[in-house]
Amino acid sequence: MKRFEFSLRTLLKYKINLEKKRKSLWALARQKRFEEERLLEEYKAEEASARKRMEEFSLGAVDLEMLRSFPPYVRRLLNLQRAQQSAVKEALKEEEERFQEWIQTRKEKKALENYRAKLWKEYLRELDKSEQIEMDDIFINSGGGRKHENTNL
């Protein structure tokens, strides 16, 4: 009997490599999202710190120049936060897209692997069947089947 040959072997190898690549792209997108979130938290902390300093200055001796510079500084921090929130949303969207691509590729690869396993089982069944036929032929040709024919005499 001919040896087992999976005709979609090349496609399966491609899907395996594609899955690894897409998993890596998802991990990079996830890492980028974490970095964007970290930067947003830094902006929020800087804003909170600036507001606290402004309150402290207003309670003590008033430095008008310092007091005038705080509102534009805080507005700039708020604008940075809004922009960073958009960046976080975009990074999250990118991460989700990469995750879905990876999951889809993983499903396709798994389907091919299942198909290959099914074909392998069929191949083994056919191999067992042909071996049994061969053994039966050897048994019959060796005279094993004639002993039963002669018992009727």
LUMZARO-335736 format. One record per atom (N, C-alpha, C): residue in one letter; atom name; x, y, z negated. Coordinates in Angstrom, 3 decimals, always signed. Each point is the difference from the previous one (the first is absolute). Layout:
REM LUMZARO-335736
+---+----+----------+----------+----------+
: r :  a :       px :       py :       pz :
+---+----+----------+----------+----------+
: a : CA :        X :        Y :        Z :
...
+---+----+----------+----------+----------+
//
This chain:
REM LUMZARO-335736
+---+----+----------+----------+----------+
: r :  a :       px :       py :       pz :
+---+----+----------+----------+----------+
: m :  N :   +0.853 :   -1.182 :   +0.000 :
: m : CA :   -0.853 :   +1.182 :   +0.000 :
: m :  C :   +0.890 :   +1.233 :   +0.000 :
: k :  N :   -0.463 :   +1.029 :   +0.704 :
: k : CA :   +0.791 :   +1.236 :   +0.056 :
: k :  C :   +0.024 :   +0.689 :   -1.359 :
: r :  N :   +1.036 :   +0.796 :   -0.219 :
: r : CA :   +0.146 :   +0.677 :   -1.280 :
: r :  C :   -0.977 :   +1.174 :   -0.096 :
: f :  N :   -0.251 :   +0.437 :   -1.232 :
: f : CA :   -0.953 :   +1.082 :   -0.243 :
: f :  C :   +0.561 :   +1.311 :   +0.531 :
: e :  N :   -0.815 :   +0.695 :   +0.754 :
: e : CA :   +0.379 :   +1.305 :   +0.563 :
: e :  C :   -1.168 :   +0.958 :   -0.207 :
: f :  N :   +0.233 :   +1.064 :   -0.750 :
: f : CA :   -1.038 :   +1.008 :   -0.241 :
: f :  C :   +0.125 :   +1.062 :   +1.085 :
: s :  N :   -0.988 :   +0.068 :   +0.864 :
: s : CA :   +0.086 :   +0.894 :   +1.163 :
: s :  C :   -0.004 :   +1.479 :   -0.367 :
: l :  N :   -0.500 :   +0.336 :   -1.169 :
: l : CA :   -0.066 :   +1.410 :   -0.432 :
: l :  C :   +1.133 :   +0.338 :   -0.976 :
: r :  N :   +1.068 :   -0.777 :   +0.053 :
: r : CA :   +1.130 :   +0.196 :   -0.913 :
: r :  C :   +0.589 :   +1.404 :   +0.122 :
: t :  N :   +0.157 :   +0.486 :   +1.214 :
: t : CA :   +0.563 :   +1.335 :   +0.220 :
: t :  C :   -0.914 :   +1.065 :   -0.588 :
: l :  N :   -1.290 :   -0.147 :   +0.217 :
: l : CA :   -0.960 :   +0.951 :   -0.554 :
: l :  C :   +0.031 :   -0.030 :   -1.530 :
: l :  N :   +0.108 :   -1.173 :   -0.579 :
: l : CA :   +0.070 :   -0.119 :   -1.452 :
: l :  C :   +1.253 :   +0.686 :   -0.537 :
: k :  N :   +1.131 :   -0.207 :   +0.650 :
: k : CA :   +1.236 :   +0.671 :   -0.425 :
: k :  C :   -0.159 :   +1.512 :   +0.082 :
: y :  N :   -0.635 :   +0.459 :   +1.071 :
: y : CA :   -0.236 :   +1.436 :   +0.165 :
: y :  C :   -0.866 :   +0.531 :   -1.137 :
: k :  N :   -1.065 :   -0.723 :   -0.336 :
: k : CA :   -0.904 :   +0.434 :   -1.073 :
: k :  C :   +0.713 :   -0.002 :   -1.356 :
: i :  N :   +0.867 :   -0.965 :   -0.223 :
: i : CA :   +0.760 :   -0.043 :   -1.249 :
: i :  C :   +0.886 :   +1.236 :   -0.112 :
: n :  N :   +0.707 :   +0.317 :   +1.072 :
: n : CA :   +0.868 :   +1.186 :   -0.008 :
: n :  C :   -0.808 :   +1.286 :   -0.104 :
: l :  N :   -1.122 :   +0.057 :   +0.703 :
: l : CA :   -0.852 :   +1.178 :   -0.053 :
: l :  C :   -0.566 :   +0.201 :   -1.407 :
: e :  N :   -0.374 :   -1.092 :   -0.650 :
: e : CA :   -0.516 :   +0.105 :   -1.365 :
: e :  C :   +1.060 :   +0.579 :   -0.933 :
: k :  N :   +1.236 :   -0.479 :   +0.120 :
: k : CA :   +1.087 :   +0.517 :   -0.838 :
: k :  C :   +0.207 :   +1.491 :   +0.248 :
: k :  N :   -0.032 :   +0.394 :   +1.263 :
: k : CA :   +0.202 :   +1.408 :   +0.354 :
: k :  C :   -1.122 :   +0.863 :   -0.562 :
: r :  N :   -1.232 :   -0.453 :   +0.169 :
: r : CA :   -1.142 :   +0.785 :   -0.482 :
: r :  C :   -0.050 :   +0.051 :   -1.520 :
: k :  N :   +0.432 :   -1.048 :   -0.656 :
: k : CA :   +0.063 :   +0.024 :   -1.456 :
: k :  C :   +1.039 :   +1.031 :   -0.447 :
: s :  N :   +1.104 :   +0.043 :   +0.707 :
: s : CA :   +1.047 :   +0.973 :   -0.309 :
: s :  C :   -0.494 :   +1.426 :   +0.239 :
: l :  N :   -0.734 :   +0.225 :   +1.097 :
: l : CA :   -0.549 :   +1.330 :   +0.280 :
: l :  C :   -1.005 :   +0.412 :   -1.067 :
: w :  N :   -0.797 :   -0.951 :   -0.457 :
: w : CA :   -0.950 :   +0.295 :   -1.079 :
: w :  C :   +0.743 :   +0.386 :   -1.274 :
: a :  N :   +1.073 :   -0.736 :   -0.316 :
: a : CA :   +0.775 :   +0.302 :   -1.203 :
: a :  C :   +0.616 :   +1.396 :   +0.090 :
: l :  N :   +0.477 :   +0.371 :   +1.182 :
: l : CA :   +0.559 :   +1.346 :   +0.179 :
: l :  C :   -1.074 :   +1.071 :   -0.169 :
: a :  N :   -1.181 :   -0.243 :   +0.559 :
: a : CA :   -1.103 :   +0.962 :   -0.130 :
: a :  C :   -0.423 :   +0.122 :   -1.465 :
: r :  N :   +0.018 :   -1.103 :   -0.697 :
: r : CA :   -0.369 :   +0.002 :   -1.417 :
: r :  C :   +1.032 :   +0.796 :   -0.806 :
: q :  N :   +1.256 :   -0.216 :   +0.313 :
: q : CA :   +1.074 :   +0.731 :   -0.674 :
: q :  C :   -0.113 :   +1.505 :   +0.265 :
: k :  N :   -0.349 :   +0.350 :   +1.235 :
: k : CA :   -0.159 :   +1.412 :   +0.347 :
: k :  C :   -1.149 :   +0.614 :   -0.808 :
: r :  N :   -1.107 :   -0.742 :   -0.119 :
: r : CA :   -1.133 :   +0.498 :   -0.785 :
: r :  C :   +0.402 :   +0.230 :   -1.451 :
: f :  N :   +0.750 :   -0.932 :   -0.566 :
: f : CA :   +0.468 :   +0.175 :   -1.385 :
: f :  C :   +0.843 :   +1.268 :   -0.128 :
: e :  N :   +0.855 :   +0.243 :   +0.976 :
: e : CA :   +0.844 :   +1.195 :   -0.031 :
: e :  C :   -0.834 :   +1.271 :   +0.103 :
: e :  N :   -1.001 :   -0.014 :   +0.866 :
: e : CA :   -0.878 :   +1.165 :   +0.144 :
: e :  C :   -0.775 :   +0.255 :   -1.297 :
: e :  N :   -0.465 :   -1.058 :   -0.642 :
: e : CA :   -0.717 :   +0.146 :   -1.270 :
: e :  C :   +0.935 :   +0.532 :   -1.090 :
: r :  N :   +1.231 :   -0.470 :   -0.002 :
: r : CA :   +0.972 :   +0.475 :   -0.988 :
: r :  C :   +0.255 :   +1.498 :   +0.177 :
: l :  N :   +0.128 :   +0.431 :   +1.250 :
: l : CA :   +0.226 :   +1.420 :   +0.289 :
: l :  C :   -1.201 :   +0.837 :   -0.440 :
: l :  N :   -1.203 :   -0.486 :   +0.232 :
: l : CA :   -1.206 :   +0.699 :   -0.439 :
: l :  C :   -0.001 :   +0.153 :   -1.527 :
: e :  N :   +0.360 :   -1.048 :   -0.694 :
: e : CA :   +0.054 :   +0.064 :   -1.460 :
: e :  C :   +1.047 :   +1.017 :   -0.462 :
: e :  N :   +1.095 :   +0.089 :   +0.723 :
: e : CA :   +1.015 :   +1.006 :   -0.347 :
: e :  C :   -0.565 :   +1.414 :   +0.153 :
: y :  N :   -0.734 :   +0.234 :   +1.083 :
: y : CA :   -0.611 :   +1.317 :   +0.212 :
: y :  C :   -1.003 :   +0.324 :   -1.103 :
: k :  N :   -0.785 :   -0.973 :   -0.396 :
: k : CA :   -0.977 :   +0.213 :   -1.069 :
: k :  C :   +0.702 :   +0.311 :   -1.322 :
: a :  N :   +1.062 :   -0.726 :   -0.283 :
: a : CA :   +0.751 :   +0.240 :   -1.234 :
: a :  C :   +0.652 :   +1.383 :   +0.019 :
: e :  N :   +0.513 :   +0.396 :   +1.170 :
: e : CA :   +0.625 :   +1.321 :   +0.117 :
: e :  C :   -1.040 :   +1.108 :   -0.202 :
: e :  N :   -1.194 :   -0.209 :   +0.553 :
: e : CA :   -1.068 :   +0.985 :   -0.175 :
: e :  C :   -0.390 :   +0.109 :   -1.473 :
: a :  N :   -0.175 :   -1.136 :   -0.677 :
: a : CA :   -0.359 :   -0.008 :   -1.415 :
: a :  C :   +1.072 :   +0.711 :   -0.820 :
: s :  N :   +1.245 :   -0.247 :   +0.338 :
: s : CA :   +1.104 :   +0.645 :   -0.704 :
: s :  C :   -0.019 :   +1.516 :   +0.224 :
: a :  N :   -0.271 :   +0.407 :   +1.230 :
: a : CA :   -0.053 :   +1.434 :   +0.309 :
: a :  C :   -1.142 :   +0.675 :   -0.745 :
: r :  N :   -1.153 :   -0.640 :   -0.058 :
: r : CA :   -1.135 :   +0.568 :   -0.723 :
: r :  C :   +0.314 :   +0.121 :   -1.492 :
: k :  N :   +0.679 :   -0.996 :   -0.531 :
: k : CA :   +0.356 :   +0.030 :   -1.421 :
: k :  C :   +0.976 :   +1.152 :   -0.266 :
: r :  N :   +0.986 :   +0.173 :   +0.885 :
: r : CA :   +0.949 :   +1.109 :   -0.164 :
: r :  C :   -0.709 :   +1.344 :   +0.087 :
: m :  N :   -0.978 :   +0.099 :   +0.905 :
: m : CA :   -0.750 :   +1.245 :   +0.158 :
: m :  C :   -0.759 :   +0.318 :   -1.288 :
: e :  N :   -0.598 :   -1.011 :   -0.593 :
: e : CA :   -0.708 :   +0.207 :   -1.263 :
: e :  C :   +0.972 :   +0.429 :   -1.100 :
: e :  N :   +1.146 :   -0.609 :   -0.046 :
: e : CA :   +1.000 :   +0.353 :   -1.014 :
: e :  C :   +0.472 :   +1.443 :   +0.166 :
: f :  N :   +0.205 :   +0.411 :   +1.256 :
: f : CA :   +0.434 :   +1.381 :   +0.238 :
: f :  C :   -1.086 :   +0.995 :   -0.388 :
: s :  N :   -1.244 :   -0.377 :   +0.269 :
: s : CA :   -1.082 :   +0.938 :   -0.310 :
: s :  C :   -0.185 :   +0.179 :   -1.511 :
: l :  N :   +0.410 :   -0.978 :   -0.787 :
: l : CA :   -0.116 :   +0.098 :   -1.455 :
: l :  C :   +1.148 :   +0.809 :   -0.618 :
: g :  N :   +1.143 :   -0.020 :   +0.641 :
: g : CA :   +1.170 :   +0.684 :   -0.545 :
: g :  C :   +0.184 :   +1.354 :   +0.650 :
: a :  N :   +1.224 :   +0.414 :   +0.043 :
: a : CA :   +0.334 :   +1.265 :   +0.641 :
: a :  C :   -0.319 :   -0.114 :   +1.487 :
: v :  N :   -0.642 :   +0.958 :   +0.569 :
: v : CA :   -0.475 :   -0.062 :   +1.374 :
: v :  C :   +1.090 :   +0.488 :   +0.950 :
: d :  N :   +0.385 :   -0.854 :   +0.896 :
: d : CA :   +0.908 :   +0.346 :   +1.087 :
: d :  C :   -0.877 :   +0.097 :   +1.240 :
: l :  N :   -0.351 :   +1.242 :   +0.375 :
: l : CA :   -0.957 :   +0.210 :   +1.090 :
: l :  C :   +0.461 :   -0.627 :   +1.311 :
: e :  N :   +1.264 :   +0.098 :   +0.275 :
: e : CA :   +0.509 :   -0.574 :   +1.251 :
: e :  C :   -0.202 :   -1.521 :   +0.006 :
: m :  N :   +0.277 :   -0.627 :   -1.113 :
: m : CA :   -0.178 :   -1.447 :   -0.120 :
: m :  C :   -1.487 :   -0.346 :   +0.096 :
: l :  N :   -0.835 :   +0.803 :   -0.643 :
: l : CA :   -1.433 :   -0.237 :   +0.017 :
: l :  C :   -0.568 :   +0.134 :   +1.408 :
: r :  N :   +0.500 :   +0.953 :   +0.770 :
: r : CA :   -0.470 :   +0.187 :   +1.384 :
: r :  C :   +0.451 :   -1.140 :   +0.907 :
: s :  N :   +1.121 :   -0.586 :   -0.281 :
: s : CA :   +0.510 :   -1.058 :   +0.886 :
: s :  C :   -0.704 :   -1.343 :   -0.225 :
: f :  N :   -0.638 :   -0.176 :   -1.144 :
: f : CA :   -0.638 :   -1.287 :   -0.283 :
: f :  C :   -1.188 :   -0.327 :   +0.912 :
: p :  N :   -0.967 :   +0.899 :   +0.199 :
: p : CA :   -1.145 :   -0.379 :   +0.849 :
: p :  C :   +0.400 :   -0.443 :   +1.412 :
: p :  N :   +0.896 :   +0.707 :   +0.695 :
: p : CA :   +0.389 :   -0.506 :   +1.325 :
: p :  C :   +0.713 :   -1.356 :   -0.092 :
: y :  N :   +0.785 :   -0.152 :   -1.043 :
: y : CA :   +0.712 :   -1.272 :   -0.197 :
: y :  C :   -0.991 :   -1.142 :   -0.214 :
: v :  N :   -0.989 :   +0.236 :   -0.835 :
: v : CA :   -1.009 :   -1.027 :   -0.270 :
: v :  C :   -0.831 :   -0.273 :   +1.257 :
: r :  N :   -0.350 :   +1.066 :   +0.738 :
: r : CA :   -0.747 :   -0.201 :   +1.261 :
: r :  C :   +0.807 :   -0.855 :   +0.977 :
: r :  N :   +1.314 :   +0.275 :   +0.061 :
: r : CA :   +0.851 :   -0.793 :   +0.891 :
: r :  C :   +0.022 :   -1.461 :   -0.444 :
: l :  N :   +0.076 :   -0.227 :   -1.293 :
: l : CA :   -0.035 :   -1.373 :   -0.512 :
: l :  C :   -1.334 :   -0.682 :   +0.314 :
: l :  N :   -1.097 :   +0.741 :   -0.127 :
: l : CA :   -1.313 :   -0.569 :   +0.329 :
: l :  C :   -0.089 :   -0.334 :   +1.483 :
: n :  N :   +0.534 :   +0.858 :   +0.839 :
: n : CA :   +0.025 :   -0.279 :   +1.444 :
: n :  C :   +0.856 :   -1.229 :   +0.300 :
: l :  N :   +1.131 :   -0.113 :   -0.669 :
: l : CA :   +0.848 :   -1.183 :   +0.169 :
: l :  C :   -0.748 :   -1.263 :   -0.437 :
: q :  N :   -0.751 :   +0.115 :   -1.083 :
: q : CA :   -0.764 :   -1.156 :   -0.473 :
: q :  C :   -1.060 :   -0.417 :   +1.015 :
: r :  N :   -0.715 :   +0.983 :   +0.555 :
: r : CA :   -1.027 :   -0.325 :   +1.006 :
: r :  C :   +0.633 :   -0.669 :   +1.217 :
: a :  N :   +1.111 :   +0.554 :   +0.442 :
: a : CA :   +0.688 :   -0.601 :   +1.146 :
: a :  C :   +0.491 :   -1.405 :   -0.338 :
: q :  N :   +0.490 :   -0.157 :   -1.221 :
: q : CA :   +0.504 :   -1.307 :   -0.413 :
: q :  C :   -1.134 :   -1.003 :   -0.153 :
: q :  N :   -1.175 :   +0.457 :   -0.451 :
: q : CA :   -1.155 :   -0.896 :   -0.086 :
: q :  C :   -0.380 :   -0.504 :   +1.397 :
: s :  N :   +0.096 :   +0.871 :   +0.983 :
: s : CA :   -0.258 :   -0.425 :   +1.386 :
: s :  C :   +1.038 :   -1.018 :   +0.442 :
: a :  N :   +1.256 :   +0.242 :   -0.368 :
: a : CA :   +1.064 :   -0.941 :   +0.361 :
: a :  C :   -0.226 :   -1.360 :   -0.661 :
: v :  N :   -0.475 :   +0.008 :   -1.235 :
: v : CA :   -0.294 :   -1.252 :   -0.700 :
: v :  C :   -1.133 :   -0.736 :   +0.706 :
: k :  N :   -1.048 :   +0.730 :   +0.387 :
: k : CA :   -1.123 :   -0.630 :   +0.708 :
: k :  C :   +0.461 :   -0.617 :   +1.318 :
: e :  N :   +0.832 :   +0.719 :   +0.726 :
: e : CA :   +0.524 :   -0.517 :   +1.271 :
: e :  C :   +0.859 :   -1.243 :   -0.239 :
: a :  N :   +0.834 :   +0.062 :   -1.026 :
: a : CA :   +0.854 :   -1.147 :   -0.316 :
: a :  C :   -0.840 :   -1.204 :   -0.406 :
: l :  N :   -1.067 :   +0.246 :   -0.746 :
: l : CA :   -0.894 :   -1.084 :   -0.404 :
: l :  C :   -0.705 :   -0.600 :   +1.219 :
: k :  N :   -0.430 :   +0.854 :   +0.909 :
: k : CA :   -0.647 :   -0.469 :   +1.233 :
: k :  C :   +0.982 :   -0.837 :   +0.827 :
: e :  N :   +1.224 :   +0.480 :   +0.123 :
: e : CA :   +1.040 :   -0.725 :   +0.742 :
: e :  C :   +0.279 :   -1.350 :   -0.658 :
: e :  N :   +0.083 :   +0.007 :   -1.321 :
: e : CA :   +0.248 :   -1.242 :   -0.728 :
: e :  C :   -1.127 :   -0.999 :   +0.251 :
: e :  N :   -1.229 :   +0.462 :   -0.047 :
: e : CA :   -1.150 :   -0.887 :   +0.210 :
: e :  C :   +0.000 :   -0.577 :   +1.424 :
: e :  N :   +0.321 :   +0.835 :   +0.976 :
: e : CA :   +0.066 :   -0.483 :   +1.388 :
: e :  C :   +1.065 :   -1.077 :   +0.155 :
: r :  N :   +1.176 :   +0.258 :   -0.565 :
: r : CA :   +1.096 :   -0.974 :   +0.080 :
: r :  C :   -0.374 :   -1.286 :   -0.733 :
: f :  N :   -0.704 :   +0.125 :   -1.125 :
: f : CA :   -0.434 :   -1.171 :   -0.754 :
: f :  C :   -0.976 :   -0.835 :   +0.833 :
: q :  N :   -0.961 :   +0.663 :   +0.627 :
: q : CA :   -0.980 :   -0.719 :   +0.815 :
: q :  C :   +0.655 :   -0.679 :   +1.204 :
: e :  N :   +0.986 :   +0.667 :   +0.609 :
: e : CA :   +0.725 :   -0.610 :   +1.118 :
: e :  C :   +0.733 :   -1.256 :   -0.471 :
: w :  N :   +0.627 :   +0.094 :   -1.166 :
: w : CA :   +0.717 :   -1.150 :   -0.535 :
: w :  C :   -0.958 :   -1.150 :   -0.297 :
: i :  N :   -1.133 :   +0.319 :   -0.632 :
: i : CA :   -0.985 :   -1.040 :   -0.341 :
: i :  C :   -0.519 :   -0.675 :   +1.276 :
: q :  N :   -0.300 :   +0.795 :   +1.023 :
: q : CA :   -0.508 :   -0.570 :   +1.256 :
: q :  C :   +1.038 :   -0.927 :   +0.636 :
: t :  N :   +1.240 :   +0.436 :   +0.024 :
: t : CA :   +1.063 :   -0.825 :   +0.573 :
: t :  C :   +0.180 :   -1.272 :   -0.813 :
: r :  N :   -0.103 :   +0.122 :   -1.321 :
: r : CA :   +0.123 :   -1.165 :   -0.867 :
: r :  C :   -1.110 :   -1.013 :   +0.293 :
: k :  N :   -1.214 :   +0.496 :   +0.217 :
: k : CA :   -1.121 :   -0.893 :   +0.327 :
: k :  C :   +0.238 :   -0.710 :   +1.331 :
: e :  N :   +0.484 :   +0.746 :   +0.990 :
: e : CA :   +0.265 :   -0.587 :   +1.317 :
: e :  C :   +1.086 :   -1.069 :   -0.099 :
: k :  N :   +1.042 :   +0.291 :   -0.776 :
: k : CA :   +1.081 :   -0.966 :   -0.182 :
: k :  C :   -0.523 :   -1.250 :   -0.701 :
: k :  N :   -0.810 :   +0.204 :   -1.031 :
: k : CA :   -0.551 :   -1.132 :   -0.748 :
: k :  C :   -0.888 :   -0.867 :   +0.899 :
: a :  N :   -0.776 :   +0.633 :   +0.876 :
: a : CA :   -0.851 :   -0.758 :   +0.917 :
: a :  C :   +0.852 :   -0.864 :   +0.930 :
: l :  N :   +1.098 :   +0.566 :   +0.487 :
: l : CA :   +0.901 :   -0.773 :   +0.854 :
: l :  C :   +0.641 :   -1.153 :   -0.776 :
: e :  N :   +0.388 :   +0.269 :   -1.241 :
: e : CA :   +0.593 :   -1.060 :   -0.815 :
: e :  C :   -1.010 :   -1.114 :   -0.275 :
: n :  N :   -1.236 :   +0.370 :   -0.260 :
: n : CA :   -1.052 :   -1.003 :   -0.218 :
: n :  C :   -0.242 :   -0.826 :   +1.262 :
: y :  N :   -0.006 :   +0.681 :   +1.137 :
: y : CA :   -0.190 :   -0.698 :   +1.277 :
: y :  C :   +1.148 :   -0.979 :   +0.248 :
: r :  N :   +1.221 :   +0.450 :   -0.288 :
: r : CA :   +1.173 :   -0.862 :   +0.161 :
: r :  C :   -0.123 :   -1.216 :   -0.914 :
: a :  N :   -0.422 :   +0.206 :   -1.246 :
: a : CA :   -0.149 :   -1.110 :   -0.948 :
: a :  C :   -1.057 :   -0.986 :   +0.492 :
: k :  N :   -1.074 :   +0.517 :   +0.558 :
: k : CA :   -1.057 :   -0.869 :   +0.534 :
: k :  C :   +0.539 :   -0.847 :   +1.158 :
: l :  N :   +0.732 :   +0.649 :   +0.903 :
: l : CA :   +0.590 :   -0.736 :   +1.124 :
: l :  C :   +1.010 :   -1.029 :   -0.491 :
: w :  N :   +0.757 :   +0.321 :   -1.037 :
: w : CA :   +0.972 :   -0.929 :   -0.555 :
: w :  C :   -0.695 :   -1.237 :   -0.563 :
: k :  N :   -1.123 :   +0.203 :   -0.709 :
: k : CA :   -0.755 :   -1.134 :   -0.542 :
: k :  C :   -0.546 :   -0.876 :   +1.122 :
: e :  N :   -0.498 :   +0.654 :   +1.051 :
: e : CA :   -0.502 :   -0.768 :   +1.146 :
: e :  C :   +1.127 :   -0.792 :   +0.650 :
: y :  N :   +1.150 :   +0.612 :   +0.095 :
: y : CA :   +1.166 :   -0.678 :   +0.575 :
: y :  C :   +0.357 :   -1.224 :   -0.835 :
: l :  N :   +0.015 :   +0.167 :   -1.330 :
: l : CA :   +0.323 :   -1.132 :   -0.877 :
: l :  C :   -1.034 :   -1.111 :   +0.111 :
: r :  N :   -1.278 :   +0.366 :   +0.119 :
: r : CA :   -1.047 :   -1.009 :   +0.178 :
: r :  C :   +0.200 :   -0.773 :   +1.298 :
: e :  N :   +0.290 :   +0.722 :   +1.065 :
: e : CA :   +0.249 :   -0.648 :   +1.288 :
: e :  C :   +1.240 :   -0.889 :   -0.064 :
: l :  N :   +0.997 :   +0.454 :   -0.706 :
: l : CA :   +1.221 :   -0.789 :   -0.159 :
: l :  C :   -0.301 :   -1.284 :   -0.759 :
: d :  N :   -0.754 :   +0.100 :   -1.087 :
: d : CA :   -0.395 :   -1.194 :   -0.757 :
: d :  C :   -0.828 :   -0.954 :   +0.860 :
: k :  N :   -0.889 :   +0.579 :   +0.771 :
: k : CA :   -0.865 :   -0.801 :   +0.867 :
: k :  C :   +0.826 :   -0.754 :   +1.046 :
: s :  N :   +0.924 :   +0.697 :   +0.630 :
: s : CA :   +0.821 :   -0.653 :   +1.029 :
: s :  C :   +0.921 :   -1.051 :   -0.629 :
: e :  N :   +0.508 :   +0.258 :   -1.209 :
: e : CA :   +0.827 :   -0.993 :   -0.690 :
: e :  C :   -0.822 :   -1.235 :   -0.351 :
: q :  N :   -1.252 :   +0.209 :   -0.405 :
: q : CA :   -0.868 :   -1.132 :   -0.333 :
: q :  C :   -0.292 :   -0.832 :   +1.249 :
: i :  N :   -0.257 :   +0.679 :   +1.108 :
: i : CA :   -0.249 :   -0.716 :   +1.270 :
: i :  C :   +1.240 :   -0.796 :   +0.384 :
: e :  N :   +1.159 :   +0.605 :   -0.156 :
: e : CA :   +1.259 :   -0.662 :   +0.318 :
: e :  C :   +0.199 :   -1.231 :   -0.885 :
: m :  N :   -0.276 :   +0.149 :   -1.304 :
: m : CA :   +0.145 :   -1.128 :   -0.921 :
: m :  C :   -0.996 :   -1.120 :   +0.344 :
: d :  N :   -1.218 :   +0.388 :   +0.361 :
: d : CA :   -1.001 :   -0.995 :   +0.393 :
: d :  C :   +0.456 :   -0.753 :   +1.244 :
: d :  N :   +0.553 :   +0.723 :   +0.971 :
: d : CA :   +0.497 :   -0.626 :   +1.231 :
: d :  C :   +1.135 :   -0.972 :   -0.307 :
: i :  N :   +0.908 :   +0.417 :   -0.896 :
: i : CA :   +1.119 :   -0.882 :   -0.372 :
: i :  C :   -0.534 :   -1.251 :   -0.680 :
: f :  N :   -0.976 :   +0.167 :   -0.882 :
: f : CA :   -0.587 :   -1.134 :   -0.709 :
: f :  C :   -0.670 :   -0.962 :   +0.976 :
: i :  N :   -0.779 :   +0.553 :   +0.919 :
: i : CA :   -0.710 :   -0.840 :   +0.971 :
: i :  C :   +0.981 :   -0.677 :   +0.939 :
: n :  N :   +0.990 :   +0.719 :   +0.479 :
: n : CA :   +0.983 :   -0.562 :   +0.939 :
: n :  C :   +0.934 :   -1.009 :   -0.663 :
: s :  N :   +0.150 :   +0.060 :   -1.302 :
: s : CA :   +0.874 :   -0.954 :   -0.686 :
: s :  C :   -0.738 :   -1.307 :   -0.309 :
: g :  N :   -1.240 :   -0.069 :   +0.401 :
: g : CA :   -0.751 :   -1.226 :   -0.210 :
: g :  C :   -0.842 :   +0.019 :   -1.244 :
: g :  N :   -0.040 :   +1.053 :   -0.677 :
: g : CA :   -0.780 :   +0.102 :   -1.229 :
: g :  C :   -1.482 :   -0.115 :   +0.264 :
: g :  N :   -0.454 :   +0.424 :   +1.138 :
: g : CA :   -1.414 :   -0.053 :   +0.311 :
: g :  C :   -0.439 :   -1.365 :   +0.493 :
: r :  N :   +0.890 :   -0.898 :   +0.500 :
: r : CA :   -0.353 :   -1.308 :   +0.558 :
: r :  C :   -0.309 :   -1.019 :   -1.077 :
: k :  N :   +0.490 :   +0.171 :   -1.163 :
: k : CA :   -0.240 :   -0.951 :   -1.071 :
: k :  C :   -1.496 :   -0.095 :   -0.291 :
: h :  N :   -0.667 :   +1.099 :   +0.052 :
: h : CA :   -1.434 :   +0.015 :   -0.269 :
: h :  C :   -0.775 :   -0.635 :   +1.133 :
: e :  N :   +0.481 :   +0.099 :   +1.240 :
: e : CA :   -0.710 :   -0.590 :   +1.143 :
: e :  C :   +0.035 :   -1.528 :   -0.071 :
: n :  N :   +1.065 :   -0.587 :   -0.482 :
: n : CA :   +0.171 :   -1.441 :   -0.028 :
: n :  C :   -0.769 :   -0.664 :   -1.138 :
: t :  N :   -0.524 :   +0.703 :   -0.928 :
: t : CA :   -0.725 :   -0.600 :   -1.132 :
: t :  C :   -1.351 :   -0.542 :   +0.416 :
: n :  N :   -0.516 :   +0.393 :   +1.167 :
: n : CA :   -1.302 :   -0.481 :   +0.476 :
: n :  C :   +0.115 :   -1.372 :   +0.672 :
: l :  N :   +1.129 :   -0.530 :   +0.243 :
: l : CA :   +0.165 :   -1.284 :   +0.706 :
: l :  C :   -0.298 :   -1.170 :   -0.800 :
+---+----+----------+----------+----------+
//
